[in-house]
Amino acid sequence: MTGVLVLDKPEGFTSFDAVAVLRGLTGERKIGHTGTLDPMATGVLPMLLGKATRALPFLAERPKEYEASFAFGTATDTLDCTGTVQSRDDTPISRESLLAVLPRFTGEILQTPPMYSALRHNGVRLYDLARQGKTVERPPRRVTIYRLELLSYRETDRTGTLRVRCSGGTYVRTLCADIGEALGSHGMMTALRRTAAAGFTLDDAVSLTQAKAMGRERLLQKVLPVEHLFADLPQVTVTMPQAKRFANGGGLSLDRLHLPEGLCGNCRVRDPEGNFLGLGAEEKGKGQLCVVRLFCTQEDVQNENLPRTDTL
């Protein structure tokens, strides 16, 4: 089984919990996901089944979108409402002052990862050190905030909601805390919902409750072709002999291919029937389209057991 099943992760579940449930529902043991969601967070969690897990290295830096609720005036050790309160203040914050500070947090910014995170320090997870009461130096990392929009804000209790489109590796709870600090106060995240990831939205997702109620056969009908992960890439169609060579890891002469004009970077490679073989890219100086990542084997091509492809 190869493909993508988009889950709407419920609150209280870890991403690993969701993987475990899906293994039981589908019978597929090889399952990965495109980006961890904290237990308190909900929303889009694309799950990669079977050979689709080979796509994981290409998805880490893809933009993600969130709706995040926040509250100013409270600082916690986790930077969200699940943590222990460390400080409070009653600094008034107007809507105008909040809107004025948001441009500072758009574009490429430096962000210090929170102690309560899955990053490692000398091989140890930061959250394990934090639970021991330890704090270590965390070098700031460059992340990109593509869009930051204030959806709502109440001055009376200093709470509101942001819409965030950001690069992979961005901590939205750190963003909430940093905005609060920039306003001379504190900030914590009170809720988080991922609305888009890896090109999928909530419209593509099924809840775990729905997945359990469907039964295996109906659930498998919701599995999308792995090619959907790369729908934004140009497409190259090859002959059947070329498909067999490509599936065996061999490069294809550019002179014998009909390449999209201006091809630069990765492309989707399909056989004459439109079946998805994998990703290819021109290898400079060799005049060949070389394999970047295969989602089939030579045996798959010979037996026509290729990853399902829908019209993109």
C-alpha positions as CSV (number, residue, x, y, z in Angstrom):
1,M,0.0,0.0,0.0
2,T,1.5,3.3,-1.1
3,G,-0.1,6.8,-0.7
4,V,-1.1,9.6,1.6
5,L,-4.0,9.7,4.1
6,V,-4.6,13.1,5.5
7,L,-5.8,13.1,9.1
8,D,-7.4,15.8,11.2
9,K,-5.5,15.0,14.4
10,P,-7.6,15.5,17.6
11,E,-6.5,17.2,20.8
12,G,-4.8,15.0,23.3
13,F,-3.2,12.7,20.8
14,T,0.5,12.7,20.0
15,S,1.5,12.3,16.3
16,F,2.9,8.9,17.2
17,D,-0.5,8.0,18.8
18,A,-2.1,8.8,15.4
19,V,0.4,6.6,13.6
20,A,-0.3,3.7,15.9
21,V,-4.1,4.0,15.4
22,L,-3.7,4.2,11.6
23,R,-1.5,1.1,11.6
24,G,-4.3,-0.8,13.3
25,L,-6.9,0.5,10.9
26,T,-5.1,-0.1,7.7
27,G,-2.8,-3.0,8.4
28,E,0.1,-1.1,7.0
29,R,3.2,-1.1,9.3
30,K,5.3,1.4,7.4
31,I,3.8,4.8,8.2
32,G,5.3,8.2,8.7
33,H,4.0,11.7,9.0
34,T,5.0,15.1,7.5
35,G,5.5,17.1,10.7
36,T,4.9,16.6,14.4
37,L,1.9,18.2,16.1
38,D,2.0,18.7,19.9
39,P,-0.7,16.8,21.8
40,M,-2.7,20.1,22.4
41,A,-2.7,20.9,18.7
42,T,-5.2,19.7,16.2
43,G,-5.5,19.7,12.4
44,V,-3.9,18.6,9.2
45,L,-1.4,15.7,9.7
46,P,-0.6,14.0,6.3
47,M,0.3,10.3,6.9
48,L,2.6,8.6,4.4
49,L,1.9,4.9,3.9
50,G,4.3,2.3,2.5
51,K,6.7,3.6,-0.2
52,A,5.3,7.1,0.3
53,T,7.5,7.4,3.3
54,R,10.4,7.9,0.9
55,A,9.0,11.4,0.3
56,L,9.7,12.5,3.9
57,P,13.0,14.2,3.2
58,F,11.4,16.5,0.6
59,L,8.6,17.7,2.9
60,A,10.3,19.0,6.1
61,E,10.7,22.5,4.8
62,R,7.3,22.9,3.1
63,P,5.2,25.8,4.4
64,K,2.5,25.1,6.9
65,E,-0.5,27.1,8.0
66,Y,-2.0,27.5,11.4
67,E,-4.7,29.3,13.4
68,A,-3.2,30.0,16.8
69,S,-5.1,31.4,19.8
70,F,-3.0,33.4,22.3
71,A,-3.2,35.3,25.6
72,F,-1.0,38.1,26.7
73,G,0.0,38.7,30.3
74,T,1.1,35.2,31.3
75,A,4.4,33.4,30.8
76,T,4.7,29.6,31.2
77,D,7.6,27.2,31.0
78,T,6.2,25.5,27.9
79,L,5.1,28.8,26.2
80,D,1.5,27.5,26.1
81,C,-1.4,27.1,28.4
82,T,-0.4,23.5,29.3
83,G,2.7,24.7,31.2
84,T,3.5,26.0,34.7
85,V,2.9,29.7,35.1
86,Q,6.2,31.6,35.7
87,S,5.1,35.2,35.6
88,R,2.0,37.4,35.1
89,D,1.5,41.1,34.4
90,D,-1.4,43.4,33.6
91,T,0.2,45.6,30.9
92,P,-2.6,47.0,28.7
93,I,-2.2,46.1,25.0
94,S,-4.3,47.9,22.4
95,R,-5.2,46.4,19.1
96,E,-3.3,49.2,17.3
97,S,-0.1,48.4,19.2
98,L,-0.4,44.7,18.4
99,L,-1.0,45.4,14.7
100,A,2.0,47.7,14.7
101,V,4.4,45.1,16.1
102,L,3.4,42.2,13.8
103,P,5.5,43.3,10.8
104,R,8.6,42.7,12.9
105,F,7.7,39.0,12.9
106,T,7.2,38.6,9.1
107,G,9.7,37.4,6.6
108,E,12.9,35.7,7.7
109,I,13.4,35.9,11.5
110,L,15.6,34.4,14.2
111,Q,13.7,32.2,16.6
112,T,15.1,30.4,19.7
113,P,13.5,26.9,20.0
114,P,11.7,26.3,23.3
115,M,13.1,24.0,26.0
116,Y,10.0,21.9,25.7
117,S,10.7,20.6,22.2
118,A,11.9,17.4,20.6
119,L,15.2,18.9,19.5
120,R,18.3,17.3,20.9
121,H,21.2,18.6,23.0
122,N,24.1,16.2,23.1
123,G,21.8,13.4,22.1
124,V,19.1,14.2,24.8
125,R,15.7,15.6,23.9
126,L,15.3,19.1,25.2
127,Y,11.9,18.3,26.8
128,D,13.6,15.6,28.9
129,L,16.1,18.1,30.1
130,A,13.4,20.6,30.8
131,R,11.4,18.1,32.9
132,Q,14.6,17.7,35.0
133,G,14.6,21.4,35.6
134,K,17.5,22.0,33.4
135,T,18.0,24.8,30.8
136,V,20.6,24.7,28.1
137,E,21.7,27.2,25.5
138,R,19.7,26.9,22.3
139,P,21.2,28.7,19.3
140,P,18.6,30.8,17.4
141,R,17.4,29.4,14.1
142,R,16.3,31.1,10.9
143,V,12.7,30.5,10.1
144,T,10.4,32.3,7.6
145,I,6.9,33.7,8.4
146,Y,5.3,34.1,5.0
147,R,2.1,35.6,6.4
148,L,1.0,36.8,9.8
149,E,-2.6,38.0,10.1
150,L,-4.6,39.0,13.2
151,L,-8.0,37.3,13.0
152,S,-9.4,38.6,16.2
153,Y,-8.3,40.4,19.4
154,R,-10.1,41.5,22.6
155,E,-8.4,44.3,24.5
156,T,-10.4,43.5,27.7
157,D,-8.7,40.2,28.4
158,R,-5.8,40.5,25.9
159,T,-6.7,37.3,23.9
160,G,-6.9,36.8,20.2
161,T,-6.2,34.6,17.2
162,L,-3.5,34.7,14.6
163,R,-3.3,33.1,11.2
164,V,0.2,32.0,10.4
165,R,1.8,30.7,7.2
166,C,5.4,29.7,8.0
167,S,8.3,27.5,7.1
168,G,9.0,24.1,8.6
169,G,10.7,24.2,11.9
170,T,8.8,27.3,13.1
171,Y,7.5,27.2,16.7
172,V,4.2,29.1,16.8
173,R,4.1,29.1,20.6
174,T,7.5,30.8,20.6
175,L,6.1,33.3,18.1
176,C,3.2,34.1,20.5
177,A,5.6,34.5,23.4
178,D,8.0,36.7,21.4
179,I,5.1,39.0,20.3
180,G,4.1,39.4,23.9
181,E,7.6,40.3,24.9
182,A,7.9,42.8,22.0
183,L,4.8,44.5,23.5
184,G,6.3,44.8,26.9
185,S,4.3,41.9,28.4
186,H,4.2,38.1,28.2
187,G,2.5,35.8,25.8
188,M,1.4,32.2,25.6
189,M,-0.4,30.1,23.0
190,T,-3.7,28.8,24.2
191,A,-4.8,26.7,21.2
192,L,-3.3,25.6,17.8
193,R,-5.0,24.3,14.7
194,R,-3.0,23.4,11.6
195,T,-5.1,24.2,8.6
196,A,-2.6,23.2,5.8
197,A,0.5,21.2,5.3
198,A,2.3,19.5,2.4
199,G,-0.2,21.0,0.0
200,F,-3.2,19.5,1.8
201,T,-5.9,21.4,3.8
202,L,-8.7,20.5,6.3
203,D,-10.9,19.8,3.3
204,D,-8.7,16.8,2.4
205,A,-8.7,15.4,6.0
206,V,-10.6,12.8,7.9
207,S,-10.9,12.6,11.6
208,L,-9.8,9.6,13.6
209,T,-13.4,9.1,14.6
210,Q,-14.4,9.0,10.9
211,A,-11.5,6.8,10.1
212,K,-12.5,4.2,12.8
213,A,-16.2,4.3,11.6
214,M,-15.3,3.7,7.9
215,G,-13.8,0.3,8.1
216,R,-10.7,-0.7,6.3
217,E,-12.0,-0.8,2.7
218,R,-13.7,2.6,2.8
219,L,-10.8,4.1,4.6
220,L,-8.3,2.9,1.9
221,Q,-10.5,4.8,-0.7
222,K,-9.4,8.0,1.1
223,V,-5.7,7.2,0.5
224,L,-4.4,9.7,-2.1
225,P,-1.6,8.9,-4.6
226,V,1.9,9.8,-3.4
227,E,2.3,12.0,-6.5
228,H,-0.1,14.5,-5.0
229,L,2.8,15.5,-2.7
230,F,4.6,16.8,-5.7
231,A,1.7,18.3,-7.7
232,D,3.6,21.6,-8.0
233,L,6.5,20.0,-9.9
234,P,6.7,19.8,-13.7
235,Q,6.0,16.4,-15.4
236,V,8.1,14.4,-17.8
237,T,6.6,11.4,-19.6
238,V,9.0,8.6,-20.7
239,T,8.8,5.6,-22.9
240,M,8.4,2.1,-21.4
241,P,12.0,1.1,-22.0
242,Q,13.1,4.4,-20.4
243,A,10.7,3.7,-17.5
244,K,12.3,0.4,-16.9
245,R,15.8,2.0,-17.0
246,F,14.7,4.8,-14.7
247,A,13.1,2.3,-12.2
248,N,16.5,0.5,-12.1
249,G,18.2,3.7,-11.1
250,G,19.6,4.5,-14.5
251,G,19.9,8.0,-16.0
252,L,18.0,9.0,-19.2
253,S,19.6,10.9,-22.0
254,L,18.1,14.4,-22.2
255,D,18.3,14.3,-26.0
256,R,15.6,11.6,-26.0
257,L,13.2,13.3,-23.7
258,H,10.5,15.9,-24.2
259,L,11.3,18.2,-21.3
260,P,9.2,21.1,-20.1
261,E,10.7,24.4,-21.2
262,G,12.9,26.0,-18.6
263,L,13.0,22.8,-16.4
264,C,15.1,23.6,-13.3
265,G,15.2,21.3,-10.3
266,N,13.1,18.2,-9.6
267,C,10.4,16.9,-11.9
268,R,7.8,14.1,-11.8
269,V,8.6,11.2,-14.0
270,R,5.7,9.1,-15.5
271,D,5.5,6.1,-17.8
272,P,3.5,6.2,-21.1
273,E,0.3,5.1,-19.2
274,G,0.7,8.1,-16.8
275,N,1.9,6.1,-13.8
276,F,4.2,7.9,-11.4
277,L,7.7,6.4,-11.2
278,G,9.5,9.0,-9.0
279,L,11.4,12.2,-9.0
280,G,14.2,13.1,-11.5
281,A,16.5,16.0,-12.1
282,E,19.0,17.0,-14.7
283,E,22.5,16.2,-13.7
284,K,24.6,19.1,-14.9
285,G,27.5,18.2,-17.2
286,K,26.2,14.7,-17.9
287,G,23.2,15.4,-20.2
288,Q,21.0,13.1,-18.3
289,L,17.9,13.1,-16.3
290,C,18.9,11.2,-13.1
291,V,16.9,9.6,-10.4
292,V,16.3,11.7,-7.3
293,R,13.9,9.4,-5.5
294,L,12.0,6.3,-6.7
295,F,8.5,5.3,-5.6
296,C,8.6,2.1,-7.6
297,T,10.9,-0.8,-8.4
298,Q,11.9,-2.3,-11.7
299,E,9.7,-5.3,-10.8
300,D,6.8,-2.9,-10.2
301,V,7.3,-1.5,-13.8
302,Q,7.5,-5.0,-15.3
303,N,4.4,-6.2,-13.4
304,E,2.6,-2.9,-13.9
305,N,2.3,-2.7,-10.1
306,L,2.9,1.1,-9.9
307,P,1.8,3.7,-7.5
308,R,-1.8,4.8,-8.2
309,T,-2.0,8.1,-10.1
310,D,-5.0,10.4,-10.3
311,T,-5.3,13.4,-12.5
312,L,-3.5,16.3,-11.0
